[in-house]
Amino acid sequence: MVAAEITDVGVQHAVVVNFTKTLEITTTGQSLYLADMRAALAGINPFTGAEVRVTHFTDLLLWNNGTSSIVFNSDDYVTIALIHAGR
């Protein structure tokens, strides 16, 4: 996934968000992943290749960094649950 700040001009800042696998259900082939986005995100911007630090983002993008297409069958799905907690 990519966290990005996108305006009318285009992508202003973006960084790849790292996931940690927290659960694998071997009977169904499904997995649950967690991404902690409470702090500023730092890494490589996948659009520019530049080292960046993103402190404000407006969009979350699914990103396939592989060399082949991803095909979703009728029983496949992606669920994103965001939990926003004020400090």
PDB file of N, CA, C and O in Angstrom:
ATOM      1  N   MET A   1       0.844  -1.153   0.000  1.00  0.00           N
ATOM      2  CA  MET A   1       0.000   0.000   0.000  1.00  0.00           C
ATOM      3  C   MET A   1       0.901   1.231   0.000  1.00  0.00           C
ATOM      4  O   MET A   1       2.022   1.203   0.508  1.00  0.00           O
ATOM      5  N   VAL A   2       0.387   2.302  -0.578  1.00  0.00           N
ATOM      6  CA  VAL A   2       1.112   3.571  -0.626  1.00  0.00           C
ATOM      7  C   VAL A   2       0.256   4.631   0.062  1.00  0.00           C
ATOM      8  O   VAL A   2      -0.928   4.776  -0.245  1.00  0.00           O
ATOM      9  N   ALA A   3       0.854   5.366   0.985  1.00  0.00           N
ATOM     10  CA  ALA A   3       0.209   6.518   1.606  1.00  0.00           C
ATOM     11  C   ALA A   3       0.681   7.739   0.827  1.00  0.00           C
ATOM     12  O   ALA A   3       1.881   7.969   0.676  1.00  0.00           O
ATOM     13  N   ALA A   4      -0.288   8.527   0.328  1.00  0.00           N
ATOM     14  CA  ALA A   4       0.085   9.647  -0.535  1.00  0.00           C
ATOM     15  C   ALA A   4      -0.725  10.889  -0.203  1.00  0.00           C
ATOM     16  O   ALA A   4      -1.858  10.809   0.272  1.00  0.00           O
ATOM     17  N   GLU A   5      -0.115  12.040  -0.465  1.00  0.00           N
ATOM     18  CA  GLU A   5      -0.843  13.302  -0.444  1.00  0.00           C
ATOM     19  C   GLU A   5      -1.088  13.669  -1.902  1.00  0.00           C
ATOM     20  O   GLU A   5      -0.151  13.944  -2.652  1.00  0.00           O
ATOM     21  N   ILE A   6      -2.362  13.669  -2.292  1.00  0.00           N
ATOM     22  CA  ILE A   6      -2.721  13.956  -3.672  1.00  0.00           C
ATOM     23  C   ILE A   6      -3.575  15.217  -3.697  1.00  0.00           C
ATOM     24  O   ILE A   6      -4.558  15.334  -2.965  1.00  0.00           O
ATOM     25  N   THR A   7      -3.183  16.159  -4.554  1.00  0.00           N
ATOM     26  CA  THR A   7      -3.924  17.407  -4.715  1.00  0.00           C
ATOM     27  C   THR A   7      -4.410  17.492  -6.160  1.00  0.00           C
ATOM     28  O   THR A   7      -4.245  16.545  -6.930  1.00  0.00           O
ATOM     29  N   ASP A   8      -5.005  18.616  -6.525  1.00  0.00           N
ATOM     30  CA  ASP A   8      -5.442  18.834  -7.904  1.00  0.00           C
ATOM     31  C   ASP A   8      -4.268  18.814  -8.880  1.00  0.00           C
ATOM     32  O   ASP A   8      -4.454  18.545 -10.066  1.00  0.00           O
ATOM     33  N   VAL A   9      -3.071  19.095  -8.391  1.00  0.00           N
ATOM     34  CA  VAL A   9      -1.870  19.110  -9.219  1.00  0.00           C
ATOM     35  C   VAL A   9      -1.349  17.689  -9.463  1.00  0.00           C
ATOM     36  O   VAL A   9      -0.692  17.434 -10.473  1.00  0.00           O
ATOM     37  N   GLY A  10      -1.637  16.780  -8.552  1.00  0.00           N
ATOM     38  CA  GLY A  10      -1.157  15.399  -8.662  1.00  0.00           C
ATOM     39  C   GLY A  10      -0.599  14.914  -7.339  1.00  0.00           C
ATOM     40  O   GLY A  10      -0.903  15.468  -6.283  1.00  0.00           O
ATOM     41  N   VAL A  11       0.222  13.872  -7.405  1.00  0.00           N
ATOM     42  CA  VAL A  11       0.828  13.304  -6.204  1.00  0.00           C
ATOM     43  C   VAL A  11       1.914  14.243  -5.702  1.00  0.00           C
ATOM     44  O   VAL A  11       2.882  14.515  -6.412  1.00  0.00           O
ATOM     45  N   GLN A  12       1.755  14.739  -4.476  1.00  0.00           N
ATOM     46  CA  GLN A  12       2.734  15.644  -3.886  1.00  0.00           C
ATOM     47  C   GLN A  12       3.798  14.874  -3.100  1.00  0.00           C
ATOM     48  O   GLN A  12       4.991  15.154  -3.220  1.00  0.00           O
ATOM     49  N   HIS A  13       3.362  13.915  -2.305  1.00  0.00           N
ATOM     50  CA  HIS A  13       4.257  13.091  -1.494  1.00  0.00           C
ATOM     51  C   HIS A  13       3.668  11.690  -1.461  1.00  0.00           C
ATOM     52  O   HIS A  13       2.448  11.522  -1.484  1.00  0.00           O
ATOM     53  N   ALA A  14       4.532  10.687  -1.408  1.00  0.00           N
ATOM     54  CA  ALA A  14       4.049   9.308  -1.323  1.00  0.00           C
ATOM     55  C   ALA A  14       5.143   8.431  -0.744  1.00  0.00           C
ATOM     56  O   ALA A  14       6.331   8.669  -0.964  1.00  0.00           O
ATOM     57  N   VAL A  15       4.730   7.416  -0.003  1.00  0.00           N
ATOM     58  CA  VAL A  15       5.691   6.470   0.561  1.00  0.00           C
ATOM     59  C   VAL A  15       5.007   5.103   0.679  1.00  0.00           C
ATOM     60  O   VAL A  15       3.811   5.010   0.954  1.00  0.00           O
ATOM     61  N   VAL A  16       5.785   4.065   0.469  1.00  0.00           N
ATOM     62  CA  VAL A  16       5.284   2.698   0.602  1.00  0.00           C
ATOM     63  C   VAL A  16       5.118   2.390   2.079  1.00  0.00           C
ATOM     64  O   VAL A  16       6.006   2.676   2.883  1.00  0.00           O
ATOM     65  N   VAL A  17       3.981   1.806   2.437  1.00  0.00           N
ATOM     66  CA  VAL A  17       3.690   1.437   3.822  1.00  0.00           C
ATOM     67  C   VAL A  17       4.019  -0.041   4.000  1.00  0.00           C
ATOM     68  O   VAL A  17       3.530  -0.887   3.251  1.00  0.00           O
ATOM     69  N   ASN A  18       4.841  -0.344   4.986  1.00  0.00           N
ATOM     70  CA  ASN A  18       5.218  -1.734   5.251  1.00  0.00           C
ATOM     71  C   ASN A  18       4.152  -2.428   6.079  1.00  0.00           C
ATOM     72  O   ASN A  18       3.587  -1.840   7.002  1.00  0.00           O
ATOM     73  N   PHE A  19       3.883  -3.669   5.748  1.00  0.00           N
ATOM     74  CA  PHE A  19       2.896  -4.481   6.450  1.00  0.00           C
ATOM     75  C   PHE A  19       3.584  -5.567   7.262  1.00  0.00           C
ATOM     76  O   PHE A  19       4.671  -6.026   6.910  1.00  0.00           O
ATOM     77  N   THR A  20       2.941  -5.973   8.350  1.00  0.00           N
ATOM     78  CA  THR A  20       3.377  -7.116   9.150  1.00  0.00           C
ATOM     79  C   THR A  20       2.250  -8.144   9.132  1.00  0.00           C
ATOM     80  O   THR A  20       1.113  -7.830   9.481  1.00  0.00           O
ATOM     81  N   LYS A  21       2.566  -9.370   8.725  1.00  0.00           N
ATOM     82  CA  LYS A  21       1.536 -10.409   8.730  1.00  0.00           C
ATOM     83  C   LYS A  21       1.251 -10.794  10.171  1.00  0.00           C
ATOM     84  O   LYS A  21       2.164 -11.155  10.914  1.00  0.00           O
ATOM     85  N   THR A  22      -0.023 -10.718  10.570  1.00  0.00           N
ATOM     86  CA  THR A  22      -0.402 -11.015  11.952  1.00  0.00           C
ATOM     87  C   THR A  22      -1.165 -12.328  12.084  1.00  0.00           C
ATOM     88  O   THR A  22      -1.239 -12.896  13.174  1.00  0.00           O
ATOM     89  N   LEU A  23      -1.737 -12.815  10.974  1.00  0.00           N
ATOM     90  CA  LEU A  23      -2.516 -14.047  11.036  1.00  0.00           C
ATOM     91  C   LEU A  23      -2.569 -14.682   9.655  1.00  0.00           C
ATOM     92  O   LEU A  23      -2.779 -13.992   8.658  1.00  0.00           O
ATOM     93  N   GLU A  24      -2.380 -15.977   9.597  1.00  0.00           N
ATOM     94  CA  GLU A  24      -2.531 -16.714   8.348  1.00  0.00           C
ATOM     95  C   GLU A  24      -3.495 -17.865   8.589  1.00  0.00           C
ATOM     96  O   GLU A  24      -3.279 -18.693   9.474  1.00  0.00           O
ATOM     97  N   ILE A  25      -4.548 -17.910   7.804  1.00  0.00           N
ATOM     98  CA  ILE A  25      -5.548 -18.976   7.923  1.00  0.00           C
ATOM     99  C   ILE A  25      -5.238 -19.988   6.829  1.00  0.00           C
ATOM    100  O   ILE A  25      -5.599 -19.780   5.671  1.00  0.00           O
ATOM    101  N   THR A  26      -4.581 -21.070   7.184  1.00  0.00           N
ATOM    102  CA  THR A  26      -4.094 -22.020   6.189  1.00  0.00           C
ATOM    103  C   THR A  26      -5.216 -22.764   5.473  1.00  0.00           C
ATOM    104  O   THR A  26      -5.035 -23.194   4.334  1.00  0.00           O
ATOM    105  N   THR A  27      -6.374 -22.925   6.118  1.00  0.00           N
ATOM    106  CA  THR A  27      -7.472 -23.649   5.474  1.00  0.00           C
ATOM    107  C   THR A  27      -8.089 -22.870   4.327  1.00  0.00           C
ATOM    108  O   THR A  27      -8.647 -23.472   3.409  1.00  0.00           O
ATOM    109  N   THR A  28      -8.003 -21.542   4.357  1.00  0.00           N
ATOM    110  CA  THR A  28      -8.604 -20.716   3.307  1.00  0.00           C
ATOM    111  C   THR A  28      -7.579 -19.981   2.461  1.00  0.00           C
ATOM    112  O   THR A  28      -7.923 -19.459   1.400  1.00  0.00           O
ATOM    113  N   GLY A  29      -6.336 -19.928   2.899  1.00  0.00           N
ATOM    114  CA  GLY A  29      -5.308 -19.184   2.188  1.00  0.00           C
ATOM    115  C   GLY A  29      -5.381 -17.686   2.428  1.00  0.00           C
ATOM    116  O   GLY A  29      -4.708 -16.919   1.740  1.00  0.00           O
ATOM    117  N   GLN A  30      -6.184 -17.258   3.389  1.00  0.00           N
ATOM    118  CA  GLN A  30      -6.313 -15.839   3.698  1.00  0.00           C
ATOM    119  C   GLN A  30      -5.287 -15.426   4.744  1.00  0.00           C
ATOM    120  O   GLN A  30      -4.821 -16.242   5.539  1.00  0.00           O
ATOM    121  N   SER A  31      -4.949 -14.150   4.725  1.00  0.00           N
ATOM    122  CA  SER A  31      -3.996 -13.613   5.693  1.00  0.00           C
ATOM    123  C   SER A  31      -4.476 -12.266   6.181  1.00  0.00           C
ATOM    124  O   SER A  31      -5.218 -11.566   5.491  1.00  0.00           O
ATOM    125  N   LEU A  32      -4.045 -11.912   7.379  1.00  0.00           N
ATOM    126  CA  LEU A  32      -4.360 -10.617   7.964  1.00  0.00           C
ATOM    127  C   LEU A  32      -3.046  -9.882   8.198  1.00  0.00           C
ATOM    128  O   LEU A  32      -2.107 -10.436   8.770  1.00  0.00           O
ATOM    129  N   TYR A  33      -2.990  -8.628   7.750  1.00  0.00           N
ATOM    130  CA  TYR A  33      -1.789  -7.814   7.881  1.00  0.00           C
ATOM    131  C   TYR A  33      -2.108  -6.549   8.670  1.00  0.00           C
ATOM    132  O   TYR A  33      -3.255  -6.107   8.722  1.00  0.00           O
ATOM    133  N   LEU A  34      -1.080  -5.978   9.280  1.00  0.00           N
ATOM    134  CA  LEU A  34      -1.218  -4.759  10.061  1.00  0.00           C
ATOM    135  C   LEU A  34      -0.180  -3.746   9.575  1.00  0.00           C
ATOM    136  O   LEU A  34       0.973  -4.094   9.317  1.00  0.00           O
ATOM    137  N   ALA A  35      -0.607  -2.498   9.457  1.00  0.00           N
ATOM    138  CA  ALA A  35       0.311  -1.408   9.140  1.00  0.00           C
ATOM    139  C   ALA A  35       0.127  -0.331  10.199  1.00  0.00           C
ATOM    140  O   ALA A  35      -0.977   0.190  10.361  1.00  0.00           O
ATOM    141  N   ASP A  36       1.176   0.007  10.911  1.00  0.00           N
ATOM    142  CA  ASP A  36       1.110   1.039  11.943  1.00  0.00           C
ATOM    143  C   ASP A  36       1.443   2.373  11.299  1.00  0.00           C
ATOM    144  O   ASP A  36       2.565   2.596  10.842  1.00  0.00           O
ATOM    145  N   MET A  37       0.452   3.258  11.270  1.00  0.00           N
ATOM    146  CA  MET A  37       0.640   4.543  10.598  1.00  0.00           C
ATOM    147  C   MET A  37       0.496   5.699  11.578  1.00  0.00           C
ATOM    148  O   MET A  37       0.118   6.804  11.190  1.00  0.00           O
ATOM    149  N   ARG A  38       0.800   5.441  12.860  1.00  0.00           N
ATOM    150  CA  ARG A  38       0.654   6.495  13.869  1.00  0.00           C
ATOM    151  C   ARG A  38       1.746   7.544  13.786  1.00  0.00           C
ATOM    152  O   ARG A  38       1.525   8.694  14.165  1.00  0.00           O
ATOM    153  N   ALA A  39       2.904   7.174  13.305  1.00  0.00           N
ATOM    154  CA  ALA A  39       4.025   8.114  13.221  1.00  0.00           C
ATOM    155  C   ALA A  39       4.221   8.536  11.768  1.00  0.00           C
ATOM    156  O   ALA A  39       3.569   8.006  10.868  1.00  0.00           O
ATOM    157  N   ALA A  40       5.107   9.476  11.548  1.00  0.00           N
ATOM    158  CA  ALA A  40       5.442   9.877  10.183  1.00  0.00           C
ATOM    159  C   ALA A  40       6.024   8.674   9.450  1.00  0.00           C
ATOM    160  O   ALA A  40       6.740   7.863  10.038  1.00  0.00           O
ATOM    161  N   LEU A  41       5.715   8.567   8.178  1.00  0.00           N
ATOM    162  CA  LEU A  41       6.188   7.455   7.367  1.00  0.00           C
ATOM    163  C   LEU A  41       7.383   7.911   6.542  1.00  0.00           C
ATOM    164  O   LEU A  41       7.349   8.974   5.922  1.00  0.00           O
ATOM    165  N   ALA A  42       8.430   7.113   6.538  1.00  0.00           N
ATOM    166  CA  ALA A  42       9.633   7.461   5.789  1.00  0.00           C
ATOM    167  C   ALA A  42      10.010   6.299   4.882  1.00  0.00           C
ATOM    168  O   ALA A  42       9.807   5.135   5.227  1.00  0.00           O
ATOM    169  N   GLY A  43      10.556   6.625   3.728  1.00  0.00           N
ATOM    170  CA  GLY A  43      10.985   5.597   2.793  1.00  0.00           C
ATOM    171  C   GLY A  43      11.154   6.175   1.408  1.00  0.00           C
ATOM    172  O   GLY A  43      11.361   7.376   1.237  1.00  0.00           O
ATOM    173  N   ILE A  44      11.061   5.297   0.414  1.00  0.00           N
ATOM    174  CA  ILE A  44      11.248   5.680  -0.971  1.00  0.00           C
ATOM    175  C   ILE A  44       9.901   5.988  -1.612  1.00  0.00           C
ATOM    176  O   ILE A  44       8.958   5.206  -1.489  1.00  0.00           O
ATOM    177  N   ASN A  45       9.810   7.117  -2.293  1.00  0.00           N
ATOM    178  CA  ASN A  45       8.617   7.468  -3.052  1.00  0.00           C
ATOM    179  C   ASN A  45       8.582   6.567  -4.290  1.00  0.00           C
ATOM    180  O   ASN A  45       9.497   6.633  -5.112  1.00  0.00           O
ATOM    181  N   PRO A  46       7.543   5.719  -4.447  1.00  0.00           N
ATOM    182  CA  PRO A  46       7.520   4.796  -5.577  1.00  0.00           C
ATOM    183  C   PRO A  46       7.335   5.489  -6.931  1.00  0.00           C
ATOM    184  O   PRO A  46       7.585   4.878  -7.970  1.00  0.00           O
ATOM    185  N   PHE A  47       6.907   6.739  -6.935  1.00  0.00           N
ATOM    186  CA  PHE A  47       6.707   7.470  -8.185  1.00  0.00           C
ATOM    187  C   PHE A  47       7.962   8.196  -8.636  1.00  0.00           C
ATOM    188  O   PHE A  47       8.207   8.329  -9.835  1.00  0.00           O
ATOM    189  N   THR A  48       8.775   8.677  -7.668  1.00  0.00           N
ATOM    190  CA  THR A  48       9.955   9.476  -8.024  1.00  0.00           C
ATOM    191  C   THR A  48      11.272   8.792  -7.694  1.00  0.00           C
ATOM    192  O   THR A  48      12.310   9.148  -8.252  1.00  0.00           O
ATOM    193  N   GLY A  49      11.242   7.807  -6.786  1.00  0.00           N
ATOM    194  CA  GLY A  49      12.471   7.149  -6.356  1.00  0.00           C
ATOM    195  C   GLY A  49      13.233   7.921  -5.296  1.00  0.00           C
ATOM    196  O   GLY A  49      14.296   7.482  -4.856  1.00  0.00           O
ATOM    197  N   ALA A  50      12.705   9.073  -4.876  1.00  0.00           N
ATOM    198  CA  ALA A  50      13.377   9.921  -3.886  1.00  0.00           C
ATOM    199  C   ALA A  50      13.073   9.436  -2.472  1.00  0.00           C
ATOM    200  O   ALA A  50      12.005   8.882  -2.212  1.00  0.00           O
ATOM    201  N   GLU A  51      14.017   9.649  -1.569  1.00  0.00           N
ATOM    202  CA  GLU A  51      13.822   9.372  -0.141  1.00  0.00           C
ATOM    203  C   GLU A  51      12.904  10.456   0.418  1.00  0.00           C
ATOM    204  O   GLU A  51      13.176  11.646   0.252  1.00  0.00           O
ATOM    205  N   VAL A  52      11.808  10.048   1.085  1.00  0.00           N
ATOM    206  CA  VAL A  52      10.827  11.021   1.566  1.00  0.00           C
ATOM    207  C   VAL A  52      10.375  10.683   2.981  1.00  0.00           C
ATOM    208  O   VAL A  52      10.593   9.584   3.491  1.00  0.00           O
ATOM    209  N   ARG A  53       9.740  11.674   3.588  1.00  0.00           N
ATOM    210  CA  ARG A  53       9.093  11.512   4.891  1.00  0.00           C
ATOM    211  C   ARG A  53       7.704  12.122   4.743  1.00  0.00           C
ATOM    212  O   ARG A  53       7.577  13.307   4.434  1.00  0.00           O
ATOM    213  N   VAL A  54       6.662  11.321   4.960  1.00  0.00           N
ATOM    214  CA  VAL A  54       5.288  11.778   4.792  1.00  0.00           C
ATOM    215  C   VAL A  54       4.651  11.920   6.169  1.00  0.00           C
ATOM    216  O   VAL A  54       4.539  10.945   6.912  1.00  0.00           O
ATOM    217  N   THR A  55       4.239  13.129   6.502  1.00  0.00           N
ATOM    218  CA  THR A  55       3.592  13.376   7.787  1.00  0.00           C
ATOM    219  C   THR A  55       2.102  13.611   7.629  1.00  0.00           C
ATOM    220  O   THR A  55       1.359  13.578   8.610  1.00  0.00           O
ATOM    221  N   HIS A  56       1.660  13.847   6.406  1.00  0.00           N
ATOM    222  CA  HIS A  56       0.243  14.105   6.118  1.00  0.00           C
ATOM    223  C   HIS A  56      -0.094  13.387   4.818  1.00  0.00           C
ATOM    224  O   HIS A  56       0.568  13.598   3.802  1.00  0.00           O
ATOM    225  N   PHE A  57      -1.114  12.545   4.845  1.00  0.00           N
ATOM    226  CA  PHE A  57      -1.528  11.902   3.598  1.00  0.00           C
ATOM    227  C   PHE A  57      -3.040  11.999   3.456  1.00  0.00           C
ATOM    228  O   PHE A  57      -3.775  12.038   4.442  1.00  0.00           O
ATOM    229  N   THR A  58      -3.480  12.036   2.216  1.00  0.00           N
ATOM    230  CA  THR A  58      -4.901  12.171   1.909  1.00  0.00           C
ATOM    231  C   THR A  58      -5.484  10.908   1.308  1.00  0.00           C
ATOM    232  O   THR A  58      -6.704  10.742   1.289  1.00  0.00           O
ATOM    233  N   ASP A  59      -4.632  10.009   0.812  1.00  0.00           N
ATOM    234  CA  ASP A  59      -5.111   8.830   0.098  1.00  0.00           C
ATOM    235  C   ASP A  59      -4.258   7.606   0.426  1.00  0.00           C
ATOM    236  O   ASP A  59      -3.063   7.708   0.704  1.00  0.00           O
ATOM    237  N   LEU A  60      -4.909   6.451   0.384  1.00  0.00           N
ATOM    238  CA  LEU A  60      -4.220   5.165   0.484  1.00  0.00           C
ATOM    239  C   LEU A  60      -4.431   4.438  -0.837  1.00  0.00           C
ATOM    240  O   LEU A  60      -5.564   4.274  -1.290  1.00  0.00           O
ATOM    241  N   LEU A  61      -3.338   4.004  -1.451  1.00  0.00           N
ATOM    242  CA  LEU A  61      -3.393   3.373  -2.769  1.00  0.00           C
ATOM    243  C   LEU A  61      -2.929   1.929  -2.672  1.00  0.00           C
ATOM    244  O   LEU A  61      -1.933   1.643  -2.009  1.00  0.00           O
ATOM    245  N   LEU A  62      -3.641   1.015  -3.327  1.00  0.00           N
ATOM    246  CA  LEU A  62      -3.140  -0.349  -3.448  1.00  0.00           C
ATOM    247  C   LEU A  62      -2.052  -0.337  -4.509  1.00  0.00           C
ATOM    248  O   LEU A  62      -2.201   0.295  -5.556  1.00  0.00           O
ATOM    249  N   TRP A  63      -0.949  -1.041  -4.234  1.00  0.00           N
ATOM    250  CA  TRP A  63       0.202  -0.983  -5.131  1.00  0.00           C
ATOM    251  C   TRP A  63       0.705  -2.396  -5.384  1.00  0.00           C
ATOM    252  O   TRP A  63       1.012  -3.128  -4.444  1.00  0.00           O
ATOM    253  N   ASN A  64       0.788  -2.772  -6.633  1.00  0.00           N
ATOM    254  CA  ASN A  64       1.355  -4.055  -7.032  1.00  0.00           C
ATOM    255  C   ASN A  64       2.769  -3.792  -7.533  1.00  0.00           C
ATOM    256  O   ASN A  64       2.961  -3.266  -8.629  1.00  0.00           O
ATOM    257  N   ASN A  65       3.760  -4.164  -6.721  1.00  0.00           N
ATOM    258  CA  ASN A  65       5.146  -3.944  -7.127  1.00  0.00           C
ATOM    259  C   ASN A  65       5.747  -5.185  -7.781  1.00  0.00           C
ATOM    260  O   ASN A  65       6.960  -5.262  -7.976  1.00  0.00           O
ATOM    261  N   GLY A  66       4.896  -6.159  -8.120  1.00  0.00           N
ATOM    262  CA  GLY A  66       5.346  -7.365  -8.805  1.00  0.00           C
ATOM    263  C   GLY A  66       5.406  -7.164 -10.306  1.00  0.00           C
ATOM    264  O   GLY A  66       5.080  -6.093 -10.818  1.00  0.00           O
ATOM    265  N   THR A  67       5.821  -8.195 -10.996  1.00  0.00           N
ATOM    266  CA  THR A  67       5.952  -8.120 -12.449  1.00  0.00           C
ATOM    267  C   THR A  67       4.758  -8.723 -13.175  1.00  0.00           C
ATOM    268  O   THR A  67       4.677  -8.646 -14.401  1.00  0.00           O
ATOM    269  N   SER A  68       3.829  -9.322 -12.432  1.00  0.00           N
ATOM    270  CA  SER A  68       2.651  -9.901 -13.082  1.00  0.00           C
ATOM    271  C   SER A  68       1.383  -9.287 -12.508  1.00  0.00           C
ATOM    272  O   SER A  68       1.391  -8.704 -11.424  1.00  0.00           O
ATOM    273  N   SER A  69       0.311  -9.428 -13.244  1.00  0.00           N
ATOM    274  CA  SER A  69      -0.980  -8.871 -12.823  1.00  0.00           C
ATOM    275  C   SER A  69      -1.550  -9.658 -11.660  1.00  0.00           C
ATOM    276  O   SER A  69      -1.246 -10.836 -11.478  1.00  0.00           O
ATOM    277  N   ILE A  70      -2.380  -8.991 -10.875  1.00  0.00           N
ATOM    278  CA  ILE A  70      -3.124  -9.642  -9.809  1.00  0.00           C
ATOM    279  C   ILE A  70      -4.545  -9.821 -10.313  1.00  0.00           C
ATOM    280  O   ILE A  70      -5.177  -8.864 -10.761  1.00  0.00           O
ATOM    281  N   VAL A  71      -5.046 -11.042 -10.240  1.00  0.00           N
ATOM    282  CA  VAL A  71      -6.390 -11.343 -10.707  1.00  0.00           C
ATOM    283  C   VAL A  71      -7.238 -11.684  -9.495  1.00  0.00           C
ATOM    284  O   VAL A  71      -6.911 -12.601  -8.741  1.00  0.00           O
ATOM    285  N   PHE A  72      -8.330 -10.945  -9.306  1.00  0.00           N
ATOM    286  CA  PHE A  72      -9.261 -11.215  -8.223  1.00  0.00           C
ATOM    287  C   PHE A  72     -10.405 -12.061  -8.766  1.00  0.00           C
ATOM    288  O   PHE A  72     -11.071 -11.671  -9.726  1.00  0.00           O
ATOM    289  N   ASN A  73     -10.633 -13.215  -8.153  1.00  0.00           N
ATOM    290  CA  ASN A  73     -11.753 -14.067  -8.512  1.00  0.00           C
ATOM    291  C   ASN A  73     -12.994 -13.595  -7.769  1.00  0.00           C
ATOM    292  O   ASN A  73     -12.918 -12.679  -6.950  1.00  0.00           O
ATOM    293  N   SER A  74     -14.121 -14.208  -8.046  1.00  0.00           N
ATOM    294  CA  SER A  74     -15.379 -13.767  -7.440  1.00  0.00           C
ATOM    295  C   SER A  74     -15.395 -13.929  -5.928  1.00  0.00           C
ATOM    296  O   SER A  74     -16.142 -13.225  -5.249  1.00  0.00           O
ATOM    297  N   ASP A  75     -14.589 -14.841  -5.379  1.00  0.00           N
ATOM    298  CA  ASP A  75     -14.581 -15.016  -3.925  1.00  0.00           C
ATOM    299  C   ASP A  75     -13.382 -14.347  -3.254  1.00  0.00           C
ATOM    300  O   ASP A  75     -13.167 -14.531  -2.056  1.00  0.00           O
ATOM    301  N   ASP A  76     -12.602 -13.574  -4.007  1.00  0.00           N
ATOM    302  CA  ASP A  76     -11.478 -12.821  -3.451  1.00  0.00           C
ATOM    303  C   ASP A  76     -11.928 -11.412  -3.102  1.00  0.00           C
ATOM    304  O   ASP A  76     -12.820 -10.856  -3.743  1.00  0.00           O
ATOM    305  N   TYR A  77     -11.308 -10.847  -2.090  1.00  0.00           N
ATOM    306  CA  TYR A  77     -11.631  -9.484  -1.728  1.00  0.00           C
ATOM    307  C   TYR A  77     -10.491  -8.885  -0.917  1.00  0.00           C
ATOM    308  O   TYR A  77      -9.657  -9.595  -0.355  1.00  0.00           O
ATOM    309  N   VAL A  78     -10.482  -7.573  -0.876  1.00  0.00           N
ATOM    310  CA  VAL A  78      -9.526  -6.827  -0.072  1.00  0.00           C
ATOM    311  C   VAL A  78     -10.346  -5.959   0.872  1.00  0.00           C
ATOM    312  O   VAL A  78     -11.247  -5.237   0.446  1.00  0.00           O
ATOM    313  N   THR A  79     -10.027  -6.036   2.139  1.00  0.00           N
ATOM    314  CA  THR A  79     -10.718  -5.224   3.131  1.00  0.00           C
ATOM    315  C   THR A  79      -9.691  -4.371   3.844  1.00  0.00           C
ATOM    316  O   THR A  79      -8.649  -4.862   4.280  1.00  0.00           O
ATOM    317  N   ILE A  80      -9.993  -3.098   3.957  1.00  0.00           N
ATOM    318  CA  ILE A  80      -9.121  -2.196   4.692  1.00  0.00           C
ATOM    319  C   ILE A  80      -9.939  -1.618   5.840  1.00  0.00           C
ATOM    320  O   ILE A  80     -10.975  -0.990   5.623  1.00  0.00           O
ATOM    321  N   ALA A  81      -9.471  -1.833   7.041  1.00  0.00           N
ATOM    322  CA  ALA A  81     -10.124  -1.262   8.226  1.00  0.00           C
ATOM    323  C   ALA A  81      -9.185  -0.223   8.810  1.00  0.00           C
ATOM    324  O   ALA A  81      -8.047  -0.528   9.168  1.00  0.00           O
ATOM    325  N   LEU A  82      -9.661   0.986   8.902  1.00  0.00           N
ATOM    326  CA  LEU A  82      -8.880   2.054   9.495  1.00  0.00           C
ATOM    327  C   LEU A  82      -9.411   2.354  10.875  1.00  0.00           C
ATOM    328  O   LEU A  82     -10.610   2.564  11.058  1.00  0.00           O
ATOM    329  N   ILE A  83      -8.523   2.373  11.840  1.00  0.00           N
ATOM    330  CA  ILE A  83      -8.893   2.720  13.197  1.00  0.00           C
ATOM    331  C   ILE A  83      -8.177   4.021  13.529  1.00  0.00           C
ATOM    332  O   ILE A  83      -6.951   4.071  13.625  1.00  0.00           O
ATOM    333  N   HIS A  84      -8.965   5.061  13.699  1.00  0.00           N
ATOM    334  CA  HIS A  84      -8.401   6.369  13.982  1.00  0.00           C
ATOM    335  C   HIS A  84      -8.609   6.667  15.472  1.00  0.00           C
ATOM    336  O   HIS A  84      -9.736   6.719  15.964  1.00  0.00           O
ATOM    337  N   ALA A  85      -7.520   6.854  16.150  1.00  0.00           N
ATOM    338  CA  ALA A  85      -7.590   7.148  17.585  1.00  0.00           C
ATOM    339  C   ALA A  85      -6.931   8.489  17.840  1.00  0.00           C
ATOM    340  O   ALA A  85      -5.762   8.682  17.507  1.00  0.00           O
ATOM    341  N   GLY A  86      -7.665   9.409  18.424  1.00  0.00           N
ATOM    342  CA  GLY A  86      -7.081  10.710  18.765  1.00  0.00           C
ATOM    343  C   GLY A  86      -6.159  10.584  19.951  1.00  0.00           C
ATOM    344  O   GLY A  86      -6.333   9.717  20.808  1.00  0.00           O
ATOM    345  N   ARG A  87      -5.184  11.454  19.989  1.00  0.00           N
ATOM    346  CA  ARG A  87      -4.220  11.412  21.090  1.00  0.00           C
ATOM    347  C   ARG A  87      -4.572  12.441  22.108  1.00  0.00           C
ATOM    348  O   ARG A  87      -3.882  12.571  23.119  1.00  0.00           O
TER     349      ARG A  87
END
